[in-house]
C-alpha cells in the first residue's frame, strides 16, 4: 500500500507547496503520512463497514490482499490456509466466489481482532506523523483545516 495512496497524496502536497513557493517538503511528508493513514483506514473499513463508500469486502471479493489480510495471514496459520484455499479457487472473473463465507472464517480466527487493531494503531501513528509535519508551517486557516481533516480521518474508523 506504500505504492498507492501515500505517494499520490505526497505528490499533491509537494505540488501545492511548489505552486505556493514554500513548504513543499513539509507538505509532501504530510501528504505521504495522511495518505497512508487513509489507505490503512480504508483497508479496515473494507472488513468492518458498509458505510465506507464502497461495498463491504470489496478487496477480498476482488482477491486483493489489503493490509488487514496481510497482517492476519502473518499472525495466523489458520488464516493463511483459509486465504490460500480462497485464492486457489477464483471464479471466471478472478474473484473470490463467496467472500462473506471467507470473511466469517477469517473473523473466527483469534488473531482477527488483533490484526484489525494493529492496522488501526498504524493509521493513528501515520496521522500523528502527518500532523507533526504541519507543525513547522506558519499558522493559517489552511494549516488548521489540514489538521482538522487529519483528525476527522481517524474519526472515520470509530
Residue, then its C-alpha position, 0 to 999 in steps of 0.5 A: x500500500x506504500x505504492x498507492x495512496x501515500x505517494x499520490x497524496x505526497x505528490x499533491x502536497x509537494x505540488x501545492x507547496x511548489x505552486x505556493x513557493x514554500x513548504x513543499x517538503x513539509x507538505x509532501x511528508x504530510x501528504x505521504x503520512x495522511x495518505x497512508x493513514x487513509x489507505x490503512x483506514x480504508x483497508x479496515x473499513x473494507x472488513x468492518x463497514x458498509x458505510x465506507x463508500x464502497x461495498x463491504x469486502x470489496x478487496x477480498x471479493x476482488x482477491x486483493x490482499x489489503x493490509x488487514x489480510x496481510x497482517x492476519x495471514x502473518x499472525x495466523x496459520x489458520x488464516x493463511x490456509x483459509x486465504x490460500x484455499x480462497x485464492x486457489x479457487x477464483x471464479x471466471x472473473x478472478x474473484x473470490x466466489x463467496x467472500x462473506x463465507x471467507x470473511x466469517x472464517x477469517x473473523x473466527x480466527x483469534x488473531x482477527x481482532x488483533x490484526x484489525x487493531x494493529x492496522x488501526x494503531x498504524x493509521x493513528x501513528x501515520x496521522x500523528x506523523x502527518x500532523x507533526x509535519x504541519x507543525x513547522x508551517x506558519x499558522x493559517x486557516x489552511x494549516x488548521x483545516x489540514x489538521x482538522x481533516x487529519x483528525x476527522x480521518x481517524x474519526x472515520x474508523x470509530 
